[in-house]
Amino acid sequence: MTVKVGIIGCGGIANGKHLPALSQISEVELIAFCDIEIERAVKAKEQYGMPEANVYMDYKEMITDTSIDIIHVCTPNSSHAEISIASLEANKHVMCEKPMAKTSQEARAMIDAAKKSGKKLTIGYQNRFRTDSRYLHEVCQDGALGDIYVGKAHAIRRRAVPTWGVFLDEEAQGGGPLIDIGTHALDLTLWMMNNYRPKYVVGNTYHHLSKTENVANAWGAWDPEKFTVEDSAFGFVVMENGATIFLEASWALNSLDVKEAKTTLMGTKGGADMNDGLTINGEDHGLLYEKQIELETGGVDFYEGEGNDPAVLEARSFIQAVLNDTEPVIKPEEALVVTEILEAIYESARTGEPVMMKGVSA
């Protein structure tokens, strides 16, 4: 059985992740491509589409095609909700790239639209599908770490500010490294802890290095005048059960302790970290131990014969959920909690006060 997929937004994330992944899945037929720059849609069709695929400049026209089963939303954050809701209302299943939305209000509206339409909605947190992430999640689910009461969500770059597209535009994105890469680290940490009940949040953001002229950057010098988002953000989350999560996110920081989309966990029976590979630690018969997990041969894939590419596994996982009418691995209610916490960190940074979370839970 095949599924017909349409892509809205044929820029960097579509070409870097979604299209290459979908092209490796035999059940997929890519039949529609949309971008406000029509040349990008045409190029994507030529490289990945079926011969009869259509191209569009207006997504509203594209979603009237009743043959499309799944829409992948690969646009700037500010349009995630609008396009996802319209696609759901047009009876399409939706894979929306992370973060779920620019605001929690928009994210809740997306969930409401999915429930009303009866269609499935998921968010692109592909780091859950890495071999180390899947292994560690099984360890956590088995209770090997006990009650996980401290988590650290890491998303630190020394100098890797994305200088293309709208990454530096607060209006289009809703924020900088916190909403861009911090969202991955927070999603991983919450998923491992299986804890989606935040009580209150304290956070701060910084605009220090962004205001300097800097050419020592992975993607070239940035323009301080156009760098309207934070360069670093840090949050402290207290959960309803007393557990705490530290979140660090930066595109530019004077630190050599760099790691991205990683988590560190501390539980009553043991701990785990993704600093140099994956290490599990604990105590056994009066002795402390550290166990380095061999990830090259130790992972078990979700699907027989499938490779380890997280983007492919993510895309196939959602297709299987659609075909088999099962829940997606990344549930929208979980992604909503991520957005709620990120929003609270930004609010706390603006007000200088803790933010109480009112009834937020997946």
C-alpha positions in Angstrom: 0.0 0.0 0.0 1.3 3.5 -0.9 0.7 6.9 0.7 0.7 10.1 -1.3 2.7 12.9 0.3 2.9 16.6 -0.2 5.6 19.0 0.9 4.9 22.6 2.0 8.1 24.5 2.1 10.9 23.3 -0.1 13.8 25.0 1.6 16.6 23.9 3.8 14.9 21.5 6.2 12.9 19.9 3.4 15.9 19.2 1.3 18.2 18.4 4.2 15.9 16.0 6.0 12.3 15.4 4.8 12.8 14.8 1.1 15.9 12.6 1.2 14.2 10.5 4.0 10.9 10.1 2.2 12.6 9.2 -1.1 14.1 6.1 0.7 10.6 4.7 1.7 9.1 2.5 -0.9 5.5 3.2 0.2 5.8 6.9 -0.5 4.8 8.8 -3.6 5.7 12.4 -3.5 3.0 14.1 -5.6 2.9 17.7 -4.5 5.4 20.5 -3.8 4.7 24.0 -2.6 6.9 27.0 -1.9 6.4 30.8 -2.1 9.5 30.7 -4.4 8.2 28.5 -7.2 11.7 27.7 -8.4 12.4 25.7 -5.2 9.2 23.7 -5.6 10.1 22.9 -9.2 13.6 21.8 -8.3 12.3 19.6 -5.5 9.8 18.0 -7.8 12.5 17.3 -10.4 14.7 15.7 -7.8 12.2 13.8 -5.7 8.8 13.9 -7.2 6.6 11.5 -9.3 6.5 12.5 -13.0 2.9 13.6 -12.5 3.6 15.6 -9.3 2.2 19.2 -9.1 3.9 22.3 -7.9 2.3 25.2 -6.1 3.0 28.7 -4.7 -0.1 28.7 -2.5 -0.5 25.9 0.0 -4.3 26.6 0.2 -4.6 25.5 -3.4 -2.4 22.5 -2.8 -4.4 21.1 0.1 -7.5 20.9 -2.0 -6.0 17.9 -3.8 -8.0 15.1 -2.3 -5.5 12.4 -3.3 -2.8 13.7 -0.8 -2.7 11.6 2.3 0.0 13.3 4.3 1.4 16.8 4.4 4.9 17.6 5.7 5.0 21.2 6.9 8.6 22.5 6.5 8.1 26.3 6.8 9.3 28.9 9.3 7.9 28.6 12.8 5.4 31.4 12.5 3.4 29.5 9.9 3.5 26.0 11.4 0.1 26.4 13.1 -1.7 28.1 10.2 -0.6 25.5 7.6 -1.0 22.5 9.9 -4.5 23.4 11.0 -5.6 24.1 7.4 -4.1 20.8 6.2 -5.9 18.9 9.0 -9.2 20.6 8.2 -8.6 19.5 4.6 -8.5 15.9 5.9 -4.7 15.4 5.6 -2.5 13.8 8.2 0.3 16.2 9.2 4.0 15.9 10.0 5.0 19.3 11.2 8.7 20.2 11.6 9.8 21.2 15.1 9.1 23.3 17.1 5.4 22.5 17.1 4.5 26.2 16.9 5.6 29.7 17.7 3.3 29.9 20.7 1.5 27.4 23.0 -1.8 28.9 22.0 -1.1 28.0 18.4 0.1 24.5 19.4 -3.2 23.8 21.3 -5.2 25.0 18.3 -3.3 22.4 16.2 -4.2 19.6 18.6 -7.8 20.7 18.6 -7.8 20.7 14.8 -6.4 17.1 14.8 -9.0 15.9 17.2 -11.9 17.5 15.2 -10.6 16.1 11.9 -9.8 12.7 13.2 -6.4 12.9 11.4 -3.0 12.3 12.9 -0.6 15.0 13.8 3.1 14.6 14.8 6.1 16.8 15.2 9.6 16.4 13.8 11.7 15.4 16.7 14.0 13.0 14.8 16.6 12.7 17.6 14.3 10.3 19.4 15.1 7.9 16.6 18.9 7.9 17.0 20.3 4.6 18.1 21.6 5.9 21.4 18.2 7.6 22.1 16.2 4.5 21.4 18.5 2.3 23.6 18.4 4.8 26.5 14.7 5.1 26.3 14.4 1.3 26.7 16.7 1.5 29.7 14.5 4.1 31.3 11.3 2.3 30.5 12.7 -0.9 32.1 13.3 1.1 35.3 17.1 0.5 35.3 17.7 4.1 36.4 15.0 4.0 39.0 13.0 7.2 39.6 14.7 9.9 37.4 14.6 13.1 39.4 17.3 15.2 37.7 17.7 15.8 34.0 19.9 18.0 31.9 19.0 19.0 28.4 22.1 20.1 26.4 22.1 22.1 23.2 25.4 24.1 23.2 27.4 25.2 20.2 30.6 27.2 20.5 30.2 29.2 17.3 27.6 27.8 14.9 25.0 30.5 14.3 22.8 29.8 11.3 23.1 32.9 9.2 20.7 32.0 6.3 17.0 32.1 5.9 15.0 33.5 8.9 16.8 31.9 11.8 17.9 35.3 13.2 14.4 36.8 12.8 12.4 36.8 16.0 9.1 37.6 14.3 9.4 34.6 12.0 10.9 32.1 14.4 9.7 33.2 17.9 13.2 32.8 19.3 16.8 31.7 18.7 18.7 28.7 19.9 16.2 27.9 22.6 13.4 27.2 20.2 15.6 25.9 17.4 18.0 23.4 19.1 17.0 23.6 22.7 13.7 22.1 21.7 15.3 18.9 20.6 17.3 18.5 23.9 14.2 19.2 26.0 12.0 16.8 24.0 14.6 14.0 24.6 14.9 14.7 28.3 11.1 14.8 28.9 10.7 11.6 26.8 13.4 9.7 28.8 11.9 10.8 32.1 8.4 10.2 30.9 7.4 13.3 32.9 5.2 15.9 31.2 3.9 17.7 34.3 5.9 21.0 34.8 5.1 23.0 37.9 7.1 26.2 37.4 9.9 27.5 35.2 12.7 30.0 35.7 14.8 31.2 32.8 17.1 33.8 31.3 18.2 34.7 27.8 21.3 36.6 26.6 22.1 38.8 23.6 25.8 39.4 24.3 27.8 37.7 21.5 25.1 38.4 18.9 25.8 42.1 19.2 29.4 41.8 18.3 31.1 41.5 14.9 32.2 37.9 14.7 33.7 36.0 11.7 34.7 32.9 13.6 31.4 31.2 12.9 30.7 27.9 11.1 28.5 29.6 8.6 30.2 32.9 8.2 29.8 36.3 9.9 26.4 37.4 11.2 25.0 40.9 11.0 24.4 42.2 14.5 21.6 44.4 13.3 19.6 41.4 11.9 20.4 39.2 14.9 17.1 39.9 16.8 16.9 36.6 18.7 18.9 35.5 21.8 22.3 33.9 21.3 22.0 31.8 24.5 19.2 30.7 26.8 19.1 28.8 30.1 16.1 27.3 32.0 15.3 25.6 35.3 12.1 23.5 35.4 10.6 22.0 38.5 8.1 19.2 37.8 5.0 18.5 39.8 6.7 15.4 41.4 9.7 17.4 42.5 12.0 16.4 39.6 14.1 19.1 38.1 15.4 19.8 34.6 18.2 22.1 33.5 18.1 23.3 29.9 21.0 25.0 28.2 20.8 26.2 24.6 23.3 28.4 22.6 24.4 29.1 19.1 27.4 31.1 20.3 29.0 30.6 23.7 32.6 30.8 25.0 32.6 27.2 26.1 34.4 24.1 25.1 31.7 21.9 26.6 29.7 21.6 23.5 27.0 19.1 22.9 23.7 19.2 20.9 20.5 17.3 21.3 21.9 15.3 24.2 20.6 14.5 27.7 22.0 13.6 31.1 19.9 11.7 33.5 20.2 11.0 37.3 17.9 8.5 39.0 17.6 6.6 42.2 19.2 3.4 40.8 21.6 4.8 38.2 22.4 7.5 35.7 23.1 8.0 32.1 24.8 10.6 29.9 25.4 11.1 26.2 28.6 13.2 26.5 31.0 10.8 24.8 28.8 8.1 23.3 26.3 6.7 25.8 27.4 5.7 29.3 25.3 4.2 32.0 26.5 4.5 35.6 25.5 3.1 39.0 26.4 1.0 42.0 26.5 -2.8 42.2 27.4 -4.9 45.3 29.2 -2.0 46.9 31.1 -0.9 43.9 30.6 2.0 41.4 30.4 1.1 37.7 30.4 2.9 34.4 29.2 1.0 31.3 30.0 2.3 27.9 27.4 1.2 25.4 28.7 0.1 22.0 26.3 1.9 19.7 27.7 0.7 16.4 26.4 -2.9 16.8 24.1 -2.7 19.8 21.1 -0.9 18.3 18.0 -2.7 17.2 16.1 -0.9 14.5 12.4 -0.3 14.5 11.9 -2.0 11.1 13.5 -5.0 9.7 16.1 -4.2 7.1 15.9 -0.4 7.9 19.1 1.6 8.3 19.9 3.8 11.2 19.1 7.2 9.7 16.9 9.0 12.3 15.1 11.0 9.6 14.1 7.9 7.6 13.0 6.1 10.8 10.9 9.1 11.8 9.2 9.5 8.5 8.5 5.7 8.2 7.2 5.6 11.8 4.6 8.2 11.0 3.6 6.5 7.8 3.1 3.2 9.7 1.0 5.0 12.2 -1.2 6.3 9.4 -1.4 3.0 7.6 -2.1 1.0 10.8 -4.1 3.6 12.6 -1.9 3.7 15.6 -0.5 6.5 17.7 2.6 8.3 16.4 5.8 8.0 18.4 5.9 11.8 18.9 2.5 12.7 20.2 1.4 16.3 19.7 0.4 16.5 23.4 4.0 15.8 24.3 5.3 18.4 21.8 2.8 20.9 23.3 4.5 20.6 26.7 7.9 21.3 25.1 6.4 24.5 23.6 4.8 25.5 26.9 8.2 25.2 28.8 10.1 27.1 26.1 7.5 29.8 26.1 7.7 30.0 29.9 11.5 30.4 29.8 11.1 33.3 27.4 8.5 34.8 29.6 10.6 34.4 32.7 13.5 36.0 30.9 11.3 39.0 30.0 9.8 39.5 33.5 12.6 38.3 35.7 10.0 36.2 37.6 9.2 32.4 37.8 6.4 31.3 35.6 3.8 28.9 37.2 2.5 26.3 34.8 -1.2 25.9 35.1 -2.5 22.4 34.3 0.0 21.7 31.6 0.5 18.0 31.0 0.6 15.5 28.1 
